[in-house]
Amino acid sequence: MMAMWELLAPRRPLITSKASRWISNLGIVLMDTLAVRLILPVQAVGMALFVEAHGWGILNNVILPPWMKILLGILGLDLVIYLQHAMFHALPVFWRLHRMHHTDLDFDVTTGVRFHPLEILLSMGIKMAAVIVLGASAIAVILFEVLLNVTSMFNHANVRLPKEIDRVLRLFVVTPEMHRVHHSVVIKEHNSNFGFNFPWWDRLMGTYQAQPTRGHEGMTIGLSQYRDPRRLTFPWLLILPFFEPPNYPLGQRKEG
């Protein structure tokens, strides 16, 4: 649906080959899926069932209506993902992995699934640890996973939303107009808007930026040191974390 929307009402013209990017990005998705299935077969839902059976975690030890526990589980997991995202920008060892996501020279629905397999495994480990601490139910985890995947494809999509609709939507969910700022080549901008599902954490933590300085049509997507599409193909993306020292930590505010 998002791919069709992009085709019918694109927000920005693409500057690189869509076919080449999609082959690379969807190839990464395949690698991610195989890595998680083979290395972490239990995953977050299985961990939630285990935690619930043993009465671990905060939500398994408080008396609340079931619907409220599900809601709090989803909100808690979303906060963890926000903090994880900020950490991946702040610490060089994690930025080595996460910068692959930001090397995309265009911004479309496949950018939302362009994550290094090692980052996906690390993220799943963090998510499972969060399930243990929170005591999130299996239903909450399933709903959160569905929401996370849907919103990631939505807010990375190269789609055009009327300003009035975007202004209302971004009060409740991260929109493409909001998240596109995070993929700006300007360091201050790509160190903002870390949320995936809900926009509230950025506003509460002071990392919210409403619009890019140069406007959505004038902004440059990606990272300043990775501008050659020939060096951003599938094999290069896989080995990227192991070459070149990490840069762009969270504290830097100058432009790239």
C-alpha distance (Angstrom), angle and dihedral (degrees) to the residues before:
residue distance angle dihedral
M1 . . .
M2 3.80 . .
A3 3.81 91.3 .
M4 3.81 90.1 52.6
W5 3.81 91.0 47.3
E6 3.81 89.7 51.9
L7 3.77 90.3 51.3
L8 3.80 93.8 49.4
A9 3.81 99.7 39.6
P10 3.83 112.4 15.3
R11 3.81 117.6 -174.6
R12 3.81 97.1 -153.5
P13 3.82 133.9 13.8
L14 3.81 113.4 -106.7
I15 3.81 116.1 -115.9
T16 3.82 98.5 -162.8
S17 3.79 137.0 46.2
K18 3.78 109.3 -69.4
A19 3.82 92.0 -158.0
S20 3.81 92.5 53.5
R21 3.81 93.0 46.9
W22 3.80 93.7 46.7
I23 3.81 91.7 50.4
S24 3.80 89.9 52.5
N25 3.80 96.5 41.7
L26 3.80 95.9 45.1
G27 3.79 90.0 44.3
I28 3.80 87.4 56.8
V29 3.82 89.2 51.5
L30 3.80 90.2 54.8
M31 3.81 91.0 50.2
D32 3.81 90.8 47.9
T33 3.79 92.6 51.4
L34 3.80 93.7 48.8
A35 3.81 92.2 46.2
V36 3.80 94.3 51.9
R37 3.82 94.1 43.1
L38 3.80 93.8 48.9
I39 3.80 101.5 37.7
L40 3.82 102.5 31.1
P41 3.81 105.8 28.3
V42 3.83 93.5 160.5
Q43 3.83 97.4 53.4
A44 3.79 127.2 169.0
V45 3.82 99.4 -50.3
G46 3.80 92.5 52.0
M47 3.79 89.5 47.5
A48 3.82 90.0 51.3
L49 3.80 90.9 54.1
F50 3.82 90.5 48.9
V51 3.80 92.7 47.5
E52 3.80 92.2 47.8
A53 3.81 91.7 49.8
H54 3.82 91.0 53.0
G55 3.81 96.7 41.1
W56 3.80 94.6 -120.0
G57 3.78 126.3 154.4
I58 3.78 137.6 38.2
L59 3.80 98.9 -77.1
N60 3.79 92.8 49.8
N61 3.79 90.1 58.1
V62 3.80 102.0 48.3
I63 3.79 129.6 74.7
L64 3.80 109.2 -119.6
P65 3.80 135.8 136.5
P66 3.83 111.1 -85.7
W67 3.82 92.5 -116.7
M68 3.79 90.9 54.7
K69 3.81 91.8 50.4
I70 3.80 89.5 52.1
L71 3.80 91.6 48.7
L72 3.81 93.0 47.1
G73 3.80 90.1 46.9
I74 3.82 91.3 54.5
L75 3.81 92.7 45.7
G76 3.80 92.0 46.6
L77 3.80 93.1 50.6
D78 3.80 91.0 47.2
L79 3.81 90.9 52.8
V80 3.81 89.5 50.8
I81 3.82 90.8 51.8
Y82 3.82 90.0 49.7
L83 3.82 91.1 51.5
Q84 3.80 90.9 44.7
H85 3.81 90.6 52.4
A86 3.80 91.9 50.7
M87 3.82 89.8 47.6
F88 3.81 90.9 52.0
H89 3.80 87.8 58.0
A90 3.81 95.2 42.2
L91 3.82 102.7 49.4
P92 3.83 118.9 60.2
V93 3.81 94.5 -143.7
F94 3.81 91.0 58.3
W95 3.80 94.3 38.3
R96 3.82 87.7 61.2
L97 3.80 86.8 68.1
H98 3.78 100.9 34.0
R99 3.80 97.4 48.5
M100 3.81 88.7 74.3
H101 3.81 86.9 70.9
H102 3.81 89.6 54.6
T103 3.80 96.9 47.9
D104 3.80 91.6 78.1
L105 3.80 105.8 116.8
D106 3.78 91.8 -154.5
F107 3.79 131.6 42.6
D108 3.79 119.0 -132.2
V109 3.79 142.1 126.1
T110 3.83 93.6 -70.1
T111 3.81 90.8 56.7
G112 3.80 85.4 69.3
V113 3.81 91.1 66.2
R114 3.82 98.1 37.4
F115 3.82 101.8 112.1
H116 3.79 128.1 136.0
P117 3.84 113.2 -106.1
L118 3.81 90.7 -121.7
E119 3.80 90.1 53.9
I120 3.80 90.4 49.8
L121 3.81 90.9 52.0
L122 3.79 92.1 46.9
S123 3.79 91.0 47.3
M124 3.80 91.3 51.2
G125 3.81 89.9 50.9
I126 3.80 90.9 52.1
K127 3.80 90.1 47.0
M128 3.81 91.8 51.6
A129 3.81 90.6 49.7
A130 3.82 89.0 50.6
V131 3.81 90.2 51.8
I132 3.81 89.7 54.1
V133 3.81 93.4 50.4
L134 3.80 96.4 41.0
G135 3.78 97.1 38.8
A136 3.81 89.0 -136.3
S137 3.80 113.3 -175.4
A138 3.79 123.4 -119.3
I139 3.81 89.6 -111.1
A140 3.82 90.6 53.9
V141 3.81 91.0 49.1
I142 3.82 93.5 48.7
L143 3.80 92.0 48.4
F144 3.79 90.7 46.7
E145 3.82 93.1 49.8
V146 3.81 91.4 49.9
L147 3.81 91.1 46.8
L148 3.81 92.4 46.9
N149 3.80 93.6 52.3
V150 3.79 94.6 43.7
T151 3.80 95.0 47.6
S152 3.82 92.3 44.1
M153 3.80 90.6 57.8
F154 3.80 90.9 42.4
N155 3.78 98.5 49.1
H156 3.80 93.5 43.4
A157 3.80 93.2 49.9
N158 3.78 121.1 116.6
V159 3.79 92.0 -129.6
R160 3.78 134.3 137.1
L161 3.80 118.3 -122.4
P162 3.81 123.2 -177.2
K163 3.81 110.1 -108.6
E164 3.79 92.6 -120.5
I165 3.81 92.5 54.2
D166 3.80 92.9 44.3
R167 3.81 91.1 50.3
V168 3.81 90.7 56.9
L169 3.81 97.6 37.7
R170 3.79 94.8 53.0
L171 3.79 89.2 61.8
F172 3.81 87.8 69.1
V173 3.81 108.5 20.2
V174 3.80 137.8 21.7
T175 3.80 106.5 -98.1
P176 3.83 129.1 -157.3
E177 3.82 89.6 -108.1
M178 3.80 89.9 55.3
H179 3.80 98.6 43.0
R180 3.82 95.5 42.4
V181 3.81 87.1 70.5
H182 3.81 87.8 63.1
H183 3.82 90.0 61.2
S184 3.80 94.4 54.4
V185 3.79 118.6 125.4
V186 3.82 87.0 -129.9
I187 3.81 105.9 98.9
K188 3.81 96.5 -142.5
E189 3.79 89.4 53.8
H190 3.78 98.1 46.3
N191 3.80 87.6 50.2
S192 3.81 89.2 62.8
N193 3.82 137.9 69.5
F194 3.81 97.1 37.9
G195 3.81 95.1 165.6
F196 3.80 121.8 111.8
N197 3.80 104.6 -177.4
F198 3.78 110.9 10.7
P199 3.83 124.8 33.1
W200 3.78 96.5 -151.5
W201 3.81 98.7 87.8
D202 3.81 92.3 60.5
R203 3.79 91.0 51.0
L204 3.82 92.7 46.9
M205 3.82 94.6 45.1
G206 3.80 95.9 44.1
T207 3.82 95.6 -115.2
Y208 3.80 96.9 113.8
Q209 3.81 121.2 119.0
A210 3.78 116.2 177.7
Q211 3.82 100.4 -157.7
P212 3.81 139.3 4.4
T213 3.80 115.5 -99.8
R214 3.80 93.4 -121.5
G215 3.80 95.3 41.3
H216 3.78 127.0 -109.7
E217 3.80 93.6 -78.9
G218 3.81 93.7 46.5
M219 3.80 100.5 41.5
T220 3.80 121.8 103.1
I221 3.80 118.0 -130.0
G222 3.80 122.2 -141.5
L223 3.81 135.7 19.4
S224 3.78 124.2 -43.8
Q225 3.82 95.5 -128.1
Y226 3.81 95.1 50.2
R227 3.79 107.1 59.8
D228 3.82 102.8 126.9
P229 3.84 110.4 95.6
R230 3.83 89.7 -158.6
R231 3.81 88.9 65.7
L232 3.81 93.4 49.1
T233 3.78 100.2 64.4
F234 3.81 124.8 122.3
P235 3.85 98.6 -84.9
W236 3.81 92.9 44.4
L237 3.80 92.0 49.8
L238 3.80 91.7 55.1
I239 3.82 94.0 53.0
L240 3.82 96.1 37.7
P241 3.84 95.8 99.1
F242 3.80 91.4 58.3
F243 3.79 96.8 54.9
E244 3.80 133.0 62.8
P245 3.80 120.7 17.6
P246 3.79 116.4 -85.8
N247 3.78 117.9 -102.2
Y248 3.80 139.4 169.7
P249 3.81 97.4 68.8
L250 3.78 116.3 -173.7
G251 3.78 93.9 -99.5
Q252 3.81 95.9 61.9
R253 3.79 113.2 99.0
K254 3.82 103.3 173.0
E255 3.79 120.4 104.9
G256 3.78 121.8 -95.5
